[in-house]
Amino acid sequence: MTTLTAQQIACVYAWLAQLFSRELDDEQLTQIASAQMAE
């Protein structure tokens, strides 16, 4: 896996969140955000 900057990672997560926001509930979105912050 290539190394991404924090900004690039944030953009990817934001894009994925937009795609799947209608399919994920708030708890799952919180878990995704928590995983991102732990990186």
mmCIF entry with sequence, helices, sheets and N, C-alpha, C, O atoms, coordinates in Angstrom:
data_MODEL
# 
_entry.id   MODEL 
# 
_entity.id                         1 
_entity.type                       polymer 
_entity.pdbx_number_of_molecules   1 
# 
_entity_poly.entity_id                      1 
_entity_poly.type                           'polypeptide(L)' 
_entity_poly.nstd_linkage                   no 
_entity_poly.nstd_monomer                   no 
_entity_poly.pdbx_seq_one_letter_code       MTTLTAQQIACVYAWLAQLFSRELDDEQLTQIASAQMAE 
_entity_poly.pdbx_seq_one_letter_code_can   MTTLTAQQIACVYAWLAQLFSRELDDEQLTQIASAQMAE 
_entity_poly.pdbx_strand_id                 A 
# 
loop_
_entity_poly_seq.entity_id 
_entity_poly_seq.num 
_entity_poly_seq.mon_id 
_entity_poly_seq.hetero 
1 1  MET n 
1 2  THR n 
1 3  THR n 
1 4  LEU n 
1 5  THR n 
1 6  ALA n 
1 7  GLN n 
1 8  GLN n 
1 9  ILE n 
1 10 ALA n 
1 11 CYS n 
1 12 VAL n 
1 13 TYR n 
1 14 ALA n 
1 15 TRP n 
1 16 LEU n 
1 17 ALA n 
1 18 GLN n 
1 19 LEU n 
1 20 PHE n 
1 21 SER n 
1 22 ARG n 
1 23 GLU n 
1 24 LEU n 
1 25 ASP n 
1 26 ASP n 
1 27 GLU n 
1 28 GLN n 
1 29 LEU n 
1 30 THR n 
1 31 GLN n 
1 32 ILE n 
1 33 ALA n 
1 34 SER n 
1 35 ALA n 
1 36 GLN n 
1 37 MET n 
1 38 ALA n 
1 39 GLU n 
# 
_struct_asym.id          A 
_struct_asym.entity_id   1 
# 
loop_
_struct_conf.conf_type_id 
_struct_conf.id 
_struct_conf.pdbx_PDB_helix_id 
_struct_conf.beg_label_comp_id 
_struct_conf.beg_label_asym_id 
_struct_conf.beg_label_seq_id 
_struct_conf.pdbx_beg_PDB_ins_code 
_struct_conf.end_label_comp_id 
_struct_conf.end_label_asym_id 
_struct_conf.end_label_seq_id 
_struct_conf.pdbx_end_PDB_ins_code 
_struct_conf.beg_auth_comp_id 
_struct_conf.beg_auth_asym_id 
_struct_conf.beg_auth_seq_id 
_struct_conf.end_auth_comp_id 
_struct_conf.end_auth_asym_id 
_struct_conf.end_auth_seq_id 
_struct_conf.pdbx_PDB_helix_class 
_struct_conf.details 
_struct_conf.pdbx_PDB_helix_length 
HELX_P HELX_P1 AA1 ALA A 6  ? PHE A 20 ? ALA A 6  PHE A 20 1 ? 15 
HELX_P HELX_P2 AA2 ASP A 26 ? ALA A 38 ? ASP A 26 ALA A 38 1 ? 13 
# 
_struct_conf_type.id          HELX_P 
_struct_conf_type.criteria    ? 
_struct_conf_type.reference   ? 
# 
loop_
_atom_site.group_PDB 
_atom_site.id 
_atom_site.type_symbol 
_atom_site.label_atom_id 
_atom_site.label_alt_id 
_atom_site.label_comp_id 
_atom_site.label_asym_id 
_atom_site.label_entity_id 
_atom_site.label_seq_id 
_atom_site.pdbx_PDB_ins_code 
_atom_site.Cartn_x 
_atom_site.Cartn_y 
_atom_site.Cartn_z 
_atom_site.occupancy 
_atom_site.B_iso_or_equiv 
_atom_site.pdbx_formal_charge 
_atom_site.auth_seq_id 
_atom_site.auth_comp_id 
_atom_site.auth_asym_id 
_atom_site.auth_atom_id 
_atom_site.pdbx_PDB_model_num 
ATOM 1   N N  . MET A 1 1  ? 0.849   -1.201 0.000  1.00 0.00 ? 1  MET A N  1 
ATOM 2   C CA . MET A 1 1  ? 0.000   0.000  0.000  1.00 0.00 ? 1  MET A CA 1 
ATOM 3   C C  . MET A 1 1  ? 0.877   1.240  0.000  1.00 0.00 ? 1  MET A C  1 
ATOM 4   O O  . MET A 1 1  ? 1.843   1.330  0.759  1.00 0.00 ? 1  MET A O  1 
ATOM 5   N N  . THR A 1 2  ? 0.544   2.175  -0.836 1.00 0.00 ? 2  THR A N  1 
ATOM 6   C CA . THR A 1 2  ? 1.308   3.416  -0.877 1.00 0.00 ? 2  THR A CA 1 
ATOM 7   C C  . THR A 1 2  ? 0.977   4.274  0.335  1.00 0.00 ? 2  THR A C  1 
ATOM 8   O O  . THR A 1 2  ? -0.123  4.199  0.882  1.00 0.00 ? 2  THR A O  1 
ATOM 9   N N  . THR A 1 3  ? 1.932   5.079  0.741  1.00 0.00 ? 3  THR A N  1 
ATOM 10  C CA . THR A 1 3  ? 1.725   5.953  1.886  1.00 0.00 ? 3  THR A CA 1 
ATOM 11  C C  . THR A 1 3  ? 0.941   7.185  1.453  1.00 0.00 ? 3  THR A C  1 
ATOM 12  O O  . THR A 1 3  ? 1.301   7.860  0.489  1.00 0.00 ? 3  THR A O  1 
ATOM 13  N N  . LEU A 1 4  ? -0.127  7.463  2.176  1.00 0.00 ? 4  LEU A N  1 
ATOM 14  C CA . LEU A 1 4  ? -0.960  8.624  1.879  1.00 0.00 ? 4  LEU A CA 1 
ATOM 15  C C  . LEU A 1 4  ? -0.793  9.663  2.973  1.00 0.00 ? 4  LEU A C  1 
ATOM 16  O O  . LEU A 1 4  ? -0.558  9.332  4.135  1.00 0.00 ? 4  LEU A O  1 
ATOM 17  N N  . THR A 1 5  ? -0.917  10.911 2.587  1.00 0.00 ? 5  THR A N  1 
ATOM 18  C CA . THR A 1 5  ? -0.899  11.973 3.583  1.00 0.00 ? 5  THR A CA 1 
ATOM 19  C C  . THR A 1 5  ? -2.229  11.991 4.325  1.00 0.00 ? 5  THR A C  1 
ATOM 20  O O  . THR A 1 5  ? -3.218  11.430 3.854  1.00 0.00 ? 5  THR A O  1 
ATOM 21  N N  . ALA A 1 6  ? -2.247  12.633 5.474  1.00 0.00 ? 6  ALA A N  1 
ATOM 22  C CA . ALA A 1 6  ? -3.482  12.720 6.254  1.00 0.00 ? 6  ALA A CA 1 
ATOM 23  C C  . ALA A 1 6  ? -4.588  13.373 5.434  1.00 0.00 ? 6  ALA A C  1 
ATOM 24  O O  . ALA A 1 6  ? -5.749  12.976 5.524  1.00 0.00 ? 6  ALA A O  1 
ATOM 25  N N  . GLN A 1 7  ? -4.226  14.378 4.630  1.00 0.00 ? 7  GLN A N  1 
ATOM 26  C CA . GLN A 1 7  ? -5.237  15.066 3.820  1.00 0.00 ? 7  GLN A CA 1 
ATOM 27  C C  . GLN A 1 7  ? -5.811  14.123 2.767  1.00 0.00 ? 7  GLN A C  1 
ATOM 28  O O  . GLN A 1 7  ? -7.019  14.119 2.532  1.00 0.00 ? 7  GLN A O  1 
ATOM 29  N N  . GLN A 1 8  ? -4.950  13.323 2.132  1.00 0.00 ? 8  GLN A N  1 
ATOM 30  C CA . GLN A 1 8  ? -5.431  12.380 1.130  1.00 0.00 ? 8  GLN A CA 1 
ATOM 31  C C  . GLN A 1 8  ? -6.354  11.344 1.755  1.00 0.00 ? 8  GLN A C  1 
ATOM 32  O O  . GLN A 1 8  ? -7.391  10.998 1.189  1.00 0.00 ? 8  GLN A O  1 
ATOM 33  N N  . ILE A 1 9  ? -5.962  10.847 2.942  1.00 0.00 ? 9  ILE A N  1 
ATOM 34  C CA . ILE A 1 9  ? -6.790  9.872  3.639  1.00 0.00 ? 9  ILE A CA 1 
ATOM 35  C C  . ILE A 1 9  ? -8.142  10.476 3.975  1.00 0.00 ? 9  ILE A C  1 
ATOM 36  O O  . ILE A 1 9  ? -9.176  9.831  3.805  1.00 0.00 ? 9  ILE A O  1 
ATOM 37  N N  . ALA A 1 10 ? -8.135  11.716 4.453  1.00 0.00 ? 10 ALA A N  1 
ATOM 38  C CA . ALA A 1 10 ? -9.384  12.389 4.797  1.00 0.00 ? 10 ALA A CA 1 
ATOM 39  C C  . ALA A 1 10 ? -10.275 12.521 3.568  1.00 0.00 ? 10 ALA A C  1 
ATOM 40  O O  . ALA A 1 10 ? -11.489 12.340 3.661  1.00 0.00 ? 10 ALA A O  1 
ATOM 41  N N  . CYS A 1 11 ? -9.693  12.831 2.432  1.00 0.00 ? 11 CYS A N  1 
ATOM 42  C CA . CYS A 1 11 ? -10.467 12.960 1.194  1.00 0.00 ? 11 CYS A CA 1 
ATOM 43  C C  . CYS A 1 11 ? -11.084 11.627 0.800  1.00 0.00 ? 11 CYS A C  1 
ATOM 44  O O  . CYS A 1 11 ? -12.241 11.576 0.382  1.00 0.00 ? 11 CYS A O  1 
ATOM 45  N N  . VAL A 1 12 ? -10.321 10.552 0.929  1.00 0.00 ? 12 VAL A N  1 
ATOM 46  C CA . VAL A 1 12 ? -10.832 9.228  0.595  1.00 0.00 ? 12 VAL A CA 1 
ATOM 47  C C  . VAL A 1 12 ? -11.990 8.858  1.511  1.00 0.00 ? 12 VAL A C  1 
ATOM 48  O O  . VAL A 1 12 ? -13.025 8.378  1.051  1.00 0.00 ? 12 VAL A O  1 
ATOM 49  N N  . TYR A 1 13 ? -11.810 9.085  2.810  1.00 0.00 ? 13 TYR A N  1 
ATOM 50  C CA . TYR A 1 13 ? -12.888 8.771  3.748  1.00 0.00 ? 13 TYR A CA 1 
ATOM 51  C C  . TYR A 1 13 ? -14.123 9.610  3.468  1.00 0.00 ? 13 TYR A C  1 
ATOM 52  O O  . TYR A 1 13 ? -15.243 9.104  3.539  1.00 0.00 ? 13 TYR A O  1 
ATOM 53  N N  . ALA A 1 14 ? -13.936 10.882 3.151  1.00 0.00 ? 14 ALA A N  1 
ATOM 54  C CA . ALA A 1 14 ? -15.070 11.752 2.858  1.00 0.00 ? 14 ALA A CA 1 
ATOM 55  C C  . ALA A 1 14 ? -15.812 11.259 1.614  1.00 0.00 ? 14 ALA A C  1 
ATOM 56  O O  . ALA A 1 14 ? -17.043 11.262 1.574  1.00 0.00 ? 14 ALA A O  1 
ATOM 57  N N  . TRP A 1 15 ? -15.046 10.834 0.592  1.00 0.00 ? 15 TRP A N  1 
ATOM 58  C CA . TRP A 1 15 ? -15.651 10.322 -0.630 1.00 0.00 ? 15 TRP A CA 1 
ATOM 59  C C  . TRP A 1 15 ? -16.444 9.049  -0.353 1.00 0.00 ? 15 TRP A C  1 
ATOM 60  O O  . TRP A 1 15 ? -17.575 8.896  -0.812 1.00 0.00 ? 15 TRP A O  1 
ATOM 61  N N  . LEU A 1 16 ? -15.836 8.141  0.404  1.00 0.00 ? 16 LEU A N  1 
ATOM 62  C CA . LEU A 1 16 ? -16.527 6.908  0.751  1.00 0.00 ? 16 LEU A CA 1 
ATOM 63  C C  . LEU A 1 16 ? -17.768 7.192  1.591  1.00 0.00 ? 16 LEU A C  1 
ATOM 64  O O  . LEU A 1 16 ? -18.807 6.556  1.408  1.00 0.00 ? 16 LEU A O  1 
ATOM 65  N N  . ALA A 1 17 ? -17.658 8.142  2.507  1.00 0.00 ? 17 ALA A N  1 
ATOM 66  C CA . ALA A 1 17 ? -18.799 8.488  3.353  1.00 0.00 ? 17 ALA A CA 1 
ATOM 67  C C  . ALA A 1 17 ? -19.963 8.995  2.511  1.00 0.00 ? 17 ALA A C  1 
ATOM 68  O O  . ALA A 1 17 ? -21.119 8.673  2.783  1.00 0.00 ? 17 ALA A O  1 
ATOM 69  N N  . GLN A 1 18 ? -19.656 9.787  1.490  1.00 0.00 ? 18 GLN A N  1 
ATOM 70  C CA . GLN A 1 18 ? -20.706 10.284 0.603  1.00 0.00 ? 18 GLN A CA 1 
ATOM 71  C C  . GLN A 1 18 ? -21.352 9.133  -0.160 1.00 0.00 ? 18 GLN A C  1 
ATOM 72  O O  . GLN A 1 18 ? -22.569 9.111  -0.340 1.00 0.00 ? 18 GLN A O  1 
ATOM 73  N N  . LEU A 1 19 ? -20.535 8.173  -0.611 1.00 0.00 ? 19 LEU A N  1 
ATOM 74  C CA . LEU A 1 19 ? -21.073 7.052  -1.370 1.00 0.00 ? 19 LEU A CA 1 
ATOM 75  C C  . LEU A 1 19 ? -21.987 6.182  -0.525 1.00 0.00 ? 19 LEU A C  1 
ATOM 76  O O  . LEU A 1 19 ? -23.046 5.746  -0.978 1.00 0.00 ? 19 LEU A O  1 
ATOM 77  N N  . PHE A 1 20 ? -21.563 5.934  0.716  1.00 0.00 ? 20 PHE A N  1 
ATOM 78  C CA . PHE A 1 20 ? -22.231 4.924  1.529  1.00 0.00 ? 20 PHE A CA 1 
ATOM 79  C C  . PHE A 1 20 ? -23.066 5.496  2.662  1.00 0.00 ? 20 PHE A C  1 
ATOM 80  O O  . PHE A 1 20 ? -23.600 4.740  3.474  1.00 0.00 ? 20 PHE A O  1 
ATOM 81  N N  . SER A 1 21 ? -23.189 6.815  2.734  1.00 0.00 ? 21 SER A N  1 
ATOM 82  C CA . SER A 1 21 ? -23.896 7.431  3.857  1.00 0.00 ? 21 SER A CA 1 
ATOM 83  C C  . SER A 1 21 ? -25.333 6.928  3.969  1.00 0.00 ? 21 SER A C  1 
ATOM 84  O O  . SER A 1 21 ? -25.883 6.845  5.067  1.00 0.00 ? 21 SER A O  1 
ATOM 85  N N  . ARG A 1 22 ? -25.934 6.595  2.841  1.00 0.00 ? 22 ARG A N  1 
ATOM 86  C CA . ARG A 1 22 ? -27.317 6.124  2.873  1.00 0.00 ? 22 ARG A CA 1 
ATOM 87  C C  . ARG A 1 22 ? -27.404 4.664  3.297  1.00 0.00 ? 22 ARG A C  1 
ATOM 88  O O  . ARG A 1 22 ? -28.485 4.178  3.630  1.00 0.00 ? 22 ARG A O  1 
ATOM 89  N N  . GLU A 1 23 ? -26.266 3.955  3.287  1.00 0.00 ? 23 GLU A N  1 
ATOM 90  C CA . GLU A 1 23 ? -26.263 2.529  3.599  1.00 0.00 ? 23 GLU A CA 1 
ATOM 91  C C  . GLU A 1 23 ? -25.713 2.236  4.988  1.00 0.00 ? 23 GLU A C  1 
ATOM 92  O O  . GLU A 1 23 ? -25.897 1.136  5.508  1.00 0.00 ? 23 GLU A O  1 
ATOM 93  N N  . LEU A 1 24 ? -25.042 3.206  5.589  1.00 0.00 ? 24 LEU A N  1 
ATOM 94  C CA . LEU A 1 24 ? -24.449 3.014  6.904  1.00 0.00 ? 24 LEU A CA 1 
ATOM 95  C C  . LEU A 1 24 ? -25.224 3.792  7.945  1.00 0.00 ? 24 LEU A C  1 
ATOM 96  O O  . LEU A 1 24 ? -25.711 4.891  7.681  1.00 0.00 ? 24 LEU A O  1 
ATOM 97  N N  . ASP A 1 25 ? -25.337 3.211  9.139  1.00 0.00 ? 25 ASP A N  1 
ATOM 98  C CA . ASP A 1 25 ? -25.981 3.957  10.209 1.00 0.00 ? 25 ASP A CA 1 
ATOM 99  C C  . ASP A 1 25 ? -24.939 4.784  10.965 1.00 0.00 ? 25 ASP A C  1 
ATOM 100 O O  . ASP A 1 25 ? -23.741 4.684  10.702 1.00 0.00 ? 25 ASP A O  1 
ATOM 101 N N  . ASP A 1 26 ? -25.408 5.590  11.894 1.00 0.00 ? 26 ASP A N  1 
ATOM 102 C CA . ASP A 1 26 ? -24.512 6.511  12.599 1.00 0.00 ? 26 ASP A CA 1 
ATOM 103 C C  . ASP A 1 26 ? -23.413 5.774  13.348 1.00 0.00 ? 26 ASP A C  1 
ATOM 104 O O  . ASP A 1 26 ? -22.280 6.252  13.402 1.00 0.00 ? 26 ASP A O  1 
ATOM 105 N N  . GLU A 1 27 ? -23.725 4.623  13.926 1.00 0.00 ? 27 GLU A N  1 
ATOM 106 C CA . GLU A 1 27 ? -22.722 3.882  14.688 1.00 0.00 ? 27 GLU A CA 1 
ATOM 107 C C  . GLU A 1 27 ? -21.583 3.442  13.781 1.00 0.00 ? 27 GLU A C  1 
ATOM 108 O O  . GLU A 1 27 ? -20.415 3.566  14.150 1.00 0.00 ? 27 GLU A O  1 
ATOM 109 N N  . GLN A 1 28 ? -21.907 2.932  12.605 1.00 0.00 ? 28 GLN A N  1 
ATOM 110 C CA . GLN A 1 28 ? -20.876 2.494  11.677 1.00 0.00 ? 28 GLN A CA 1 
ATOM 111 C C  . GLN A 1 28 ? -20.036 3.669  11.202 1.00 0.00 ? 28 GLN A C  1 
ATOM 112 O O  . GLN A 1 28 ? -18.817 3.547  11.083 1.00 0.00 ? 28 GLN A O  1 
ATOM 113 N N  . LEU A 1 29 ? -20.667 4.804  10.929 1.00 0.00 ? 29 LEU A N  1 
ATOM 114 C CA . LEU A 1 29 ? -19.923 5.989  10.511 1.00 0.00 ? 29 LEU A CA 1 
ATOM 115 C C  . LEU A 1 29 ? -18.980 6.454  11.605 1.00 0.00 ? 29 LEU A C  1 
ATOM 116 O O  . LEU A 1 29 ? -17.863 6.887  11.323 1.00 0.00 ? 29 LEU A O  1 
ATOM 117 N N  . THR A 1 30 ? -19.424 6.365  12.858 1.00 0.00 ? 30 THR A N  1 
ATOM 118 C CA . THR A 1 30 ? -18.573 6.742  13.983 1.00 0.00 ? 30 THR A CA 1 
ATOM 119 C C  . THR A 1 30 ? -17.371 5.814  14.069 1.00 0.00 ? 30 THR A C  1 
ATOM 120 O O  . THR A 1 30 ? -16.257 6.266  14.335 1.00 0.00 ? 30 THR A O  1 
ATOM 121 N N  . GLN A 1 31 ? -17.583 4.526  13.847 1.00 0.00 ? 31 GLN A N  1 
ATOM 122 C CA . GLN A 1 31 ? -16.483 3.566  13.886 1.00 0.00 ? 31 GLN A CA 1 
ATOM 123 C C  . GLN A 1 31 ? -15.475 3.872  12.782 1.00 0.00 ? 31 GLN A C  1 
ATOM 124 O O  . GLN A 1 31 ? -14.268 3.789  13.007 1.00 0.00 ? 31 GLN A O  1 
ATOM 125 N N  . ILE A 1 32 ? -15.953 4.220  11.603 1.00 0.00 ? 32 ILE A N  1 
ATOM 126 C CA . ILE A 1 32 ? -15.061 4.575  10.501 1.00 0.00 ? 32 ILE A CA 1 
ATOM 127 C C  . ILE A 1 32 ? -14.241 5.805  10.864 1.00 0.00 ? 32 ILE A C  1 
ATOM 128 O O  . ILE A 1 32 ? -13.029 5.835  10.654 1.00 0.00 ? 32 ILE A O  1 
ATOM 129 N N  . ALA A 1 33 ? -14.904 6.813  11.409 1.00 0.00 ? 33 ALA A N  1 
ATOM 130 C CA . ALA A 1 33 ? -14.205 8.034  11.796 1.00 0.00 ? 33 ALA A CA 1 
ATOM 131 C C  . ALA A 1 33 ? -13.175 7.744  12.884 1.00 0.00 ? 33 ALA A C  1 
ATOM 132 O O  . ALA A 1 33 ? -12.071 8.287  12.853 1.00 0.00 ? 33 ALA A O  1 
ATOM 133 N N  . SER A 1 34 ? -13.528 6.894  13.840 1.00 0.00 ? 34 SER A N  1 
ATOM 134 C CA . SER A 1 34 ? -12.604 6.544  14.915 1.00 0.00 ? 34 SER A CA 1 
ATOM 135 C C  . SER A 1 34 ? -11.393 5.808  14.362 1.00 0.00 ? 34 SER A C  1 
ATOM 136 O O  . SER A 1 34 ? -10.269 6.043  14.803 1.00 0.00 ? 34 SER A O  1 
ATOM 137 N N  . ALA A 1 35 ? -11.613 4.926  13.406 1.00 0.00 ? 35 ALA A N  1 
ATOM 138 C CA . ALA A 1 35 ? -10.506 4.195  12.796 1.00 0.00 ? 35 ALA A CA 1 
ATOM 139 C C  . ALA A 1 35 ? -9.571  5.153  12.078 1.00 0.00 ? 35 ALA A C  1 
ATOM 140 O O  . ALA A 1 35 ? -8.352  4.992  12.128 1.00 0.00 ? 35 ALA A O  1 
ATOM 141 N N  . GLN A 1 36 ? -10.142 6.155  11.405 1.00 0.00 ? 36 GLN A N  1 
ATOM 142 C CA . GLN A 1 36 ? -9.330  7.146  10.707 1.00 0.00 ? 36 GLN A CA 1 
ATOM 143 C C  . GLN A 1 36 ? -8.480  7.933  11.700 1.00 0.00 ? 36 GLN A C  1 
ATOM 144 O O  . GLN A 1 36 ? -7.292  8.150  11.459 1.00 0.00 ? 36 GLN A O  1 
ATOM 145 N N  . MET A 1 37 ? -9.073  8.361  12.806 1.00 0.00 ? 37 MET A N  1 
ATOM 146 C CA . MET A 1 37 ? -8.355  9.177  13.774 1.00 0.00 ? 37 MET A CA 1 
ATOM 147 C C  . MET A 1 37 ? -7.251  8.384  14.465 1.00 0.00 ? 37 MET A C  1 
ATOM 148 O O  . MET A 1 37 ? -6.269  8.966  14.926 1.00 0.00 ? 37 MET A O  1 
ATOM 149 N N  . ALA A 1 38 ? -7.402  7.060  14.541 1.00 0.00 ? 38 ALA A N  1 
ATOM 150 C CA . ALA A 1 38 ? -6.408  6.217  15.208 1.00 0.00 ? 38 ALA A CA 1 
ATOM 151 C C  . ALA A 1 38 ? -5.166  6.018  14.352 1.00 0.00 ? 38 ALA A C  1 
ATOM 152 O O  . ALA A 1 38 ? -4.119  5.627  14.866 1.00 0.00 ? 38 ALA A O  1 
ATOM 153 N N  . GLU A 1 39 ? -5.269  6.284  13.052 1.00 0.00 ? 39 GLU A N  1 
ATOM 154 C CA . GLU A 1 39 ? -4.131  6.073  12.148 1.00 0.00 ? 39 GLU A CA 1 
ATOM 155 C C  . GLU A 1 39 ? -2.976  6.987  12.488 1.00 0.00 ? 39 GLU A C  1 
ATOM 156 O O  . GLU A 1 39 ? -1.938  6.942  11.827 1.00 0.00 ? 39 GLU A O  1 
# 
